[in-house]
């Protein structure tokens, strides 16, 4: 997972992590743990995150499937 790419995309869009957490149905603390690599995203969370951040298929592949 490319957490750097994910965090860069969040900054690029300018959406707060509180809003992201709310939209994908997790706490801000859980989101922080996931964005720092201490916890993994569930498939349902990754899907919702892709929608919230309007990720392209290429971005989803880079962020969630590349090491």
C-alpha positions, -999 to +999 in steps of 0.1 A: +000+000+000+013+034-009+004+055+021+025+084+007+004+085-024-028+083-004-018+112+020-007+133-010-041+128-026-059+139+006-037+170+007-043+177-030-081+175-026-080+196+006-106+175+024-102+172+062-095+138+077-125+143+100-148+146+070-131+116+053-135+094+084-172+104+087-179+097+050-163+062+052-179+054+085-149+052+109-135+073+137-108+099+131-085+078+153-091+047+132-084+067+100-052+080+115-041+045+123-048+034+088-031+064+072+000+057+092+001+020+084-007+007+119-040-008+107-052-020+073-082-006+054-111-030+050-122-035+014-154-016+021-135+013+036-111+014+006-140+014-018-157+043+000-124+062+003-119+058-034-153+074-040-147+102-015-113+111-030-126+105-066-096+081-073-091+068-108-086+031-113-048+037-117-047+057-085-066+029-066-041+003-079-011+024-069-025+033-035-040+000-024-022-028-043+014-017-048+040-022-021 
